[in-house]
Amino acid sequence: MPGDFSRVSEIKREQSPASTTPRTRLGVWLYRMHRGPGGPGILRAAASALEGCFCTNPGATRMPRDSSFWFSQLPGHFGTLGITHERPWLMVNWTSTASRRFFRVGCTIELGLGIVGVLLMLGLDRPFFSWWALETNVLIVATLSIIPLCAVLCLTLHSRSGPLHPIRRWLEETLRPLLKEWRMWQIGCLSLLAGIGEELFFRGAIQNWLQIWWGSAPALILTSILFGALHYVNLAYALVSSLMALFLGVLMLATHSLVAPILTHVSYDFFALVYLSRFHQPQSPSDCPTS
């Protein structure tokens, strides 16, 4: 099957040394963002920066332009990255080493976002601790707000076609194998750090500072777009992430508190990761849409 991820090793053996271009390296996964090798140089610069975080002596093989397959083989027992035209998102064949490293990197990033968010919030006119008042109405709102997010997740994981289907495929083919290597405490830890860190940074700091400069509506929209862009896996995932950020931003504005968006974010992340890794059954080949 053209573009089949399982054929990575076979395709690699078929390539001659002249077909390799090591300078592309980990940037292969950015290929679909600019649809071709002649895209903006900033994406290639970003790829060069990323490769140092995840691999040692990185290298890649670029397929001929008429091929439907691009992939990058990362040495050091990290895993294999791949992209096909049929699957325009990052696919990873995770190893145990990669899974542990991803957990450490993810926790570090989320913790860093939280620290930066706190520092930025200290410059606001409103006292920092006033954002953390535990009130009954805030807790009720946070609890009810989890329901629509979980409903969207269930629709996504049971979609067989349509705009949500690329998200389902990425969740099943890339994220689920990673989470299968994690214990429950790791899922809980990352969910907690992500919910707190991202809300402190995006809603607590970015949205509030933008609100001071440009008003509530522009701040809400710009923060949501930024949130989606930084969660880019494919276009559908980025759009859904932006809508989720819009929802969380409205929660903060409605409750005048960070408690509601943080509780909603943490609870949703934990539910989503546990359900995906422990209970969800990936789609079978017969479920795939035909074209």
C-alpha positions as CSV (number, residue, x, y, z in Angstrom):
1,M,0.0,0.0,0.0
2,P,1.5,3.4,-1.0
3,G,2.4,5.4,2.1
4,D,2.0,2.5,4.5
5,F,3.9,3.3,7.6
6,S,4.8,-0.4,8.1
7,R,7.0,-0.2,5.0
8,V,9.5,2.2,6.5
9,S,12.4,-0.2,6.8
10,E,11.6,-1.8,3.4
11,I,11.5,1.6,1.7
12,K,14.7,2.7,3.4
13,R,16.6,-0.3,2.1
14,E,15.5,0.5,-1.4
15,Q,17.0,4.0,-1.3
16,S,20.4,4.6,-2.8
17,P,22.9,6.8,-0.9
18,A,22.3,9.6,-3.5
19,S,18.7,9.9,-2.4
20,T,19.5,10.8,1.2
21,T,19.5,14.4,2.4
22,P,20.6,14.5,6.0
23,R,19.9,18.2,6.3
24,T,16.2,17.6,6.3
25,R,16.4,15.5,9.5
26,L,13.6,15.9,12.0
27,G,12.1,18.6,9.8
28,V,10.3,16.0,7.8
29,W,7.2,16.3,10.1
30,L,7.0,20.0,9.2
31,Y,6.7,19.1,5.6
32,R,3.0,19.2,5.5
33,M,2.9,22.6,7.1
34,H,4.4,24.3,4.0
35,R,3.5,21.6,1.5
36,G,6.8,21.1,-0.2
37,P,10.6,21.4,0.1
38,G,10.6,25.1,-1.0
39,G,8.7,26.4,2.0
40,P,9.7,29.1,4.5
41,G,13.2,28.8,5.9
42,I,11.9,29.4,9.4
43,L,10.3,25.9,9.4
44,R,13.7,24.4,8.6
45,A,15.3,26.4,11.3
46,A,12.7,25.1,13.8
47,A,13.4,21.6,12.7
48,S,17.1,22.0,13.3
49,A,16.4,23.2,16.8
50,L,14.0,20.4,17.5
51,E,16.3,17.6,16.5
52,G,18.8,18.4,19.2
53,C,16.1,17.8,21.8
54,F,15.1,14.3,20.8
55,C,17.9,12.5,19.0
56,T,21.6,11.9,18.8
57,N,23.4,12.0,15.4
58,P,20.0,12.6,13.6
59,G,19.6,11.9,10.0
60,A,16.8,11.4,7.5
61,T,16.0,10.0,4.1
62,R,13.9,12.0,1.8
63,M,11.9,10.1,-0.8
64,P,11.8,11.2,-4.4
65,R,9.3,14.0,-5.1
66,D,6.9,11.7,-6.8
67,S,6.7,9.4,-3.8
68,S,3.9,9.6,-1.2
69,F,6.2,8.9,1.7
70,W,8.5,11.0,3.7
71,F,10.1,9.6,6.9
72,S,12.9,10.2,9.4
73,Q,14.8,7.4,11.2
74,L,16.0,8.5,14.6
75,P,18.9,6.4,15.9
76,G,19.6,5.6,19.6
77,H,16.5,3.4,20.0
78,F,14.3,6.4,20.0
79,G,11.8,5.4,17.4
80,T,10.7,6.2,13.8
81,L,8.9,9.3,12.6
82,G,6.9,9.2,9.4
83,I,4.4,11.2,7.3
84,T,2.4,10.1,4.3
85,H,0.1,12.0,2.0
86,E,-2.7,9.7,3.1
87,R,-1.8,10.4,6.8
88,P,-0.7,14.1,6.9
89,W,0.3,14.0,10.6
90,L,3.2,12.9,12.6
91,M,3.4,9.1,13.1
92,V,5.8,7.7,15.7
93,N,6.8,4.1,16.3
94,W,7.7,4.7,20.0
95,T,10.3,2.8,22.0
96,S,10.4,2.5,25.8
97,T,13.3,5.0,25.8
98,A,11.3,7.5,23.7
99,S,8.3,7.1,26.0
100,R,10.3,7.9,29.1
101,R,12.0,10.8,27.5
102,F,8.8,12.2,26.2
103,F,7.3,12.1,29.7
104,R,10.3,14.0,31.1
105,V,10.3,16.6,28.3
106,G,6.6,17.1,28.5
107,C,6.6,17.6,32.3
108,T,9.5,20.0,32.0
109,I,7.8,22.1,29.4
110,E,4.5,22.3,31.3
111,L,6.3,23.2,34.5
112,G,8.2,25.9,32.7
113,L,5.0,27.3,31.2
114,G,3.6,27.5,34.7
115,I,6.6,29.3,36.2
116,V,6.6,31.8,33.3
117,G,2.9,32.3,33.7
118,V,3.2,33.1,37.5
119,L,6.0,35.6,36.8
120,L,4.0,37.4,34.2
121,M,0.9,37.4,36.4
122,L,2.8,39.1,39.2
123,G,2.9,42.2,37.1
124,L,-0.9,42.4,36.8
125,D,-2.8,44.9,38.9
126,R,-4.9,42.2,40.5
127,P,-3.2,40.3,43.4
128,F,-2.1,36.8,42.3
129,F,-3.8,34.9,45.1
130,S,-7.2,36.5,44.3
131,W,-7.4,34.2,41.2
132,W,-7.6,31.1,43.4
133,A,-10.8,31.7,45.5
134,L,-12.6,28.4,45.9
135,E,-16.3,29.2,45.7
136,T,-19.2,26.8,45.3
137,N,-20.4,28.3,42.0
138,V,-17.0,28.1,40.5
139,L,-16.7,24.4,41.4
140,I,-20.1,23.7,39.9
141,V,-19.2,25.4,36.7
142,A,-15.9,23.6,36.4
143,T,-17.6,20.2,37.0
144,L,-20.3,20.9,34.3
145,S,-17.8,22.2,31.9
146,I,-16.1,18.9,31.6
147,I,-19.2,17.3,30.0
148,P,-19.1,19.1,26.6
149,L,-15.3,18.5,26.2
150,C,-15.7,14.8,26.9
151,A,-18.5,14.7,24.4
152,V,-16.3,16.1,21.7
153,L,-13.6,13.6,22.6
154,C,-16.1,10.7,22.2
155,L,-17.4,12.0,18.9
156,T,-13.8,12.3,17.7
157,L,-12.8,8.8,18.7
158,H,-15.8,7.3,17.0
159,S,-15.7,9.3,13.8
160,R,-15.2,7.3,10.6
161,S,-14.9,10.3,8.3
162,G,-15.3,14.1,8.3
163,P,-13.2,16.9,9.9
164,L,-12.6,15.0,13.2
165,H,-11.3,11.8,11.6
166,P,-7.7,13.0,11.1
167,I,-7.6,13.7,14.9
168,R,-8.8,10.2,15.6
169,R,-6.2,8.7,13.4
170,W,-3.4,10.7,15.0
171,L,-4.6,9.9,18.5
172,E,-4.7,6.2,17.7
173,E,-1.6,5.8,15.7
174,T,0.8,8.2,17.6
175,L,-0.5,9.2,21.0
176,R,-2.1,5.9,22.1
177,P,1.0,3.8,21.6
178,L,3.0,6.3,23.7
179,L,0.5,6.3,26.5
180,K,0.4,2.5,26.6
181,E,3.9,2.6,28.0
182,W,2.9,5.0,30.8
183,R,1.7,4.1,34.3
184,M,-1.4,5.8,35.8
185,W,0.7,8.1,38.0
186,Q,2.5,9.4,34.9
187,I,-0.7,10.2,33.1
188,G,-2.0,12.0,36.2
189,C,1.2,13.9,36.7
190,L,1.3,15.2,33.1
191,S,-2.4,16.0,33.2
192,L,-1.9,18.0,36.4
193,L,1.1,19.9,35.1
194,A,-0.4,20.6,31.8
195,G,-3.7,21.8,33.2
196,I,-2.0,24.1,35.7
197,G,0.9,25.2,33.6
198,E,-1.0,26.0,30.4
199,E,-3.8,27.8,32.2
200,L,-1.4,30.0,34.2
201,F,0.5,30.9,31.0
202,F,-2.3,31.2,28.4
203,R,-5.3,32.3,30.5
204,G,-3.7,33.8,33.5
205,A,-0.8,35.7,31.8
206,I,-1.3,36.0,28.0
207,Q,-5.0,36.6,28.0
208,N,-5.0,39.0,30.9
209,W,-2.2,41.1,29.5
210,L,-3.7,41.2,26.0
211,Q,-7.0,42.2,27.7
212,I,-5.3,45.2,29.3
213,W,-4.0,46.4,25.9
214,W,-6.8,45.5,23.5
215,G,-9.9,44.5,25.5
216,S,-11.6,41.2,26.4
217,A,-12.8,39.9,23.0
218,P,-9.5,40.4,21.1
219,A,-7.5,39.0,24.0
220,L,-9.8,35.9,24.1
221,I,-9.5,35.3,20.3
222,L,-5.8,35.9,20.0
223,T,-5.0,33.7,23.0
224,S,-7.1,30.9,21.6
225,I,-5.4,31.1,18.2
226,L,-2.0,31.0,19.9
227,F,-3.0,28.0,22.0
228,G,-4.2,26.1,18.9
229,A,-1.0,27.0,16.9
230,L,1.2,25.7,19.7
231,H,-0.8,22.5,19.8
232,Y,-0.5,21.9,16.0
233,V,-0.5,18.3,15.1
234,N,-2.7,18.7,12.0
235,L,-5.1,21.4,11.0
236,A,-8.1,19.8,12.6
237,Y,-6.4,19.3,15.9
238,A,-5.2,22.9,15.9
239,L,-8.7,24.2,15.3
240,V,-10.3,22.0,18.0
241,S,-7.6,23.1,20.4
242,S,-8.3,26.7,19.6
243,L,-12.0,26.1,20.3
244,M,-11.2,24.4,23.6
245,A,-9.0,27.4,24.5
246,L,-11.9,29.8,23.7
247,F,-14.1,27.8,26.0
248,L,-11.6,27.9,28.8
249,G,-11.0,31.6,28.3
250,V,-14.8,32.2,28.6
251,L,-14.8,30.2,31.8
252,M,-12.1,32.5,33.3
253,L,-14.0,35.6,32.2
254,A,-17.3,34.3,33.6
255,T,-16.0,33.2,37.0
256,H,-13.2,35.8,37.4
257,S,-11.1,32.9,38.6
258,L,-8.4,30.5,37.3
259,V,-9.9,27.7,39.4
260,A,-12.6,26.8,36.9
261,P,-10.4,26.6,33.7
262,I,-7.7,24.7,35.6
263,L,-10.0,22.1,37.1
264,T,-11.7,21.7,33.8
265,H,-8.4,21.4,31.9
266,V,-6.8,18.9,34.4
267,S,-9.9,16.7,34.6
268,Y,-10.4,16.6,30.9
269,D,-6.8,15.8,30.1
270,F,-6.8,13.0,32.7
271,F,-10.1,11.5,31.4
272,A,-9.0,11.8,27.8
273,L,-5.6,10.2,28.3
274,V,-6.9,7.4,30.5
275,Y,-9.8,6.6,28.2
276,L,-7.6,6.6,25.1
277,S,-4.9,4.5,26.6
278,R,-6.9,2.0,28.7
279,F,-10.4,1.7,27.2
280,H,-10.6,2.9,23.6
281,Q,-10.3,0.4,20.8
282,P,-8.6,1.7,17.7
283,Q,-10.5,1.5,14.5
284,S,-10.0,-1.6,12.3
285,P,-8.9,-1.2,8.6
286,S,-12.5,-1.9,7.6
287,D,-13.6,1.3,9.4
288,C,-11.3,3.4,7.3
289,P,-13.1,5.6,4.7
290,T,-12.5,4.8,1.1
291,S,-12.0,7.3,-1.6
